[in-house]
Amino acid sequence: MIHMKFRLVLKLQLGDLLHRSVVLLLLLHSCGGQSQVTDTSQPLVSTVGDDVILPCHMEPAVDASDLTVEWARSDLDPRFVHLRRDGVELLPKEHPLYRGRTSLSISKLKCGDVSLKLSKVKLSDEGTYRCRVPPSSAESVVKLSVGSVSSPEIKISKVSNGVKLECKSEGWYPQPEVYWLDAEGKLLPAEPAKAVRGPDGLYAVSSRVTVEKRHNTFTCRVHQRNISQTRETHIHVPVDLFMVQSSSSVRISICSAVCFLFIVACFFLLWKGRQTKIKTERSRLAENEKKYLEKVKAKLLEESQKNERESQHVREVIEVLTEQKENLKNQREKLISLQKEDLIQEAELEQKRRDNKMFRSDISTQIENTKQRATEHVELLKNTETQLETTEDLIIRMKERKAELDKDQEQIKKHLEETERQIEEIQRKPKTEQ
């Protein structure tokens, strides 16, 4: 009995092992036979708000559900768009812009398909994505271009030479081109299209065209070649919009024109009276301004004369000080010469006293007188030097004052000329207005 149970258990284990082997073979067969992460290098295009699959496959196809899968953009910080490690998604390491918008298919991971699903695509999602399954250094590169489109709207307005159509379309990215087509699909000459980019990064485009009666069905086509997207709107213009105005409309237009001319005439009379009043007021203001400017002119003339008198006085002081400076220089030279003579005379007297064996009182007296005179000359030279420095300092200050007065006089002259010009201009105005 024990042997039978053992054989039964052994059979069950062998059956389970065989079953797992068969399942593994079927799984390998269903996953295909290519082998390392493949680089498609194929650009993808998606529109804002859509979902897109960024392809990436492993070669050979192996179960990647428990492997590390990295999806990243090198221009972001952090660079990871989606990071899965040991079967767990590491949200803290992913870029905040992509959290909750990326996912991997668990069933496809078992077949080596590590393609990334990106939901609710934004403009900021445009860029180059890199897929890698460590420890392999091989990576798949996918370039994603993002666009945004919207349907155009057309408005009709009547103009003198036909009908004007205006086409507007908002929410485009990148900036699209706008075309107008007639009923035969031929391009119509239109005004240059305008494009304005909003704070959301999307473009609003508009274009206008004036059409004639030859066709009454027209198409506005908005096309973006980078994302291969086109939106167009057709419009049928009623024939009566191209018709010439009836006689009753002409009569109404004539009456309207007459009323308009009457209103213009009334406004002209009111305007004329207003202009006369304004002219009188301007004349009064001009006369007051003239009187004020004449007072300013008189004050400037008085200031100029005062300035000129002071400038003349400064010039005279400078001349006197300059003459005094020359006299003091001459006096200094003379005193220096007298000092030299005193020294020579004192030396001669000393020599005479040494030559006489007997002391002579008259020579001593002469020596004392010479020394006293030399001392007086030294004092005089010091006083002369002091007076010379004072005189030179006064000359410098007088010259500075003279420069200030000349500068003030120049400013007064400019103001006086400007005042006279304004007075002449006021005097000419009444003649011009008459």
Residue, then its C-alpha position, 0 to 999 in steps of 0.5 A: m500500500i505504501h508503495m502504491k501511494f509513493r508511485l502515485v505521488l511520483k506520477l503526480q510530480l512527473g505530470d506537474l513537471l511535464h505540464r510546466s515544461v509544455v506551458l514554458l514551450l508554448l510561452l516561448h513559442s508565442c513570444g516569437g524568436q527575435s533576440q536584445v533591446t531593439d532600436t526602432s529609431q522611427p519618429l512618432v507623431s501624436t496630438v495633444g490629449d491622445d494616448v501614444i505607445l512608444p515601442c521597445h522590444m527585447e531580443p530574444a523575447v524573454d519575460a521582463s515582468d521582474l526585470t528593470v525597465e528604464w524609460a528616460r529623457s536626457d533633457l529632463d531632471p530627473r531624467f526618468v519618465h518611467l522606472r520599473r525595478d523588480g516588478v515595482e514602479l519607482l514613482p519617486k524617481e520619475h519626473p513629476l510631469y509624467r506621474g500617473r500618465t505612463s504605464l507598461s503592459i504586464s501581459k506584454l512584459k512577459c513576451g519581452d515587449v517593454s513598450l511604454k504607453l503615454s496617456k493624455v499627451k502634452l506639448s511638453d512631451e515632445g522629445t527623444y525617449r530612450c528605453r533600456v533594460p539593465p544590465s544590457s547597455a543597448e537602448s532603443v531611441v524613440k523620437l516623439s513629435v507632438g501636435s495640436v489641431s482644430s477645425p476652422e470656422i468661416k465668417i461671411s461679410k459683404v464688401s463693395n467688390g464682392v464677399k469677404l470670407e474670414c477663416k479662423s482656427e485656434g489650438w494648433y501646434p506647430q504653426p500651420e498654413v492656411y489655404w483657400l480653395d474654390a469649388e474646383g479645388k484651385l488655390l485662391p489669392a488671399e491676404p497673408a495669413k496671421a498667426v498668434r501664439g497664446p500663453d498655452g503655446l498653441y497657435a491661432v491662425s486667421s486668413r481673409v479672402t475676397v471672392e466673386k460670383r464666379h464660384n459660390t462654394f469655397t474651402c478653408r484648409v489648415h495644414q501642418r506638414n510636420i505632423s501631417q494633419t489637415r482640417e478644412t471647412h466648406i462654405h456655400v455663399p448665397v447667390d443674393l449676396f453677390m447681387v447689385q443693390s435694388s432701386s429701393s436700396v439706392r433711394i435709401s442710400i441717397c436719403s441716408a447720404v442727404c441726412f449724413l450731409f445735413i448732420v455734417a453741416c450742423f457739426f461744421l457750424l458748431w465746430k466753426g463757432r467753437q473754433t472762433k471761441i478757441k481762437t479768441e481764447r488763444s489770442r488772449l493767452a498769447e498776449n498774456e504769455k507775451k507780457y510774461l516773456e517780456k518781463v522775463k526778457a527784462k529780468l534777463l537783461e538786468e541780470s546780464q548787465k549785473n553779471e557784466r559789471e561784476s565780470q569787469h570788476v574781477r578783470e580789474v582785480i586780476e590785473v592789479l593782482t597780477e601787477q602786484k605779483e610781478n612787483l613782489k617777484n622783483q622784490r624777492e629777487k632784490l632781497i635775495s641779492l641783498q642777502k648775498e651781499d650781507l653774507i659777503q660783507e660779514a665775511e669780509l669784516e670777520q676777516k679784517r677782525r682776524d687780521n688785526k691783532m688788537f680788537r677794534s670796536d668799530i669793526s665789531t660794531q660794523i659786524e653787528n650792524t651787518k648781522q642785524r641788517a641780514t636778519e631784517h632782510v630775511e624777515l622781509l623775504k619771508n613776508t614777501e614770499t607770504q604776500l606772493e603766495t597770497t596774491e597767487d591764490l587770490i589770482i587763481r580764485m579770481k580767475e575761477r570766479k571769472a570763469e563762473l561769471d562767463k559761464d553764467q553770462e553764456q546761459i543768460k545769453k541762451h535764455l535771452e535768445e530763446t525768450e526773444r524767439q518765443i516772443e517773435e513766434i507769438q507775434r507771428k501767430p495772429k498773422t498766420e491764423q488770419 
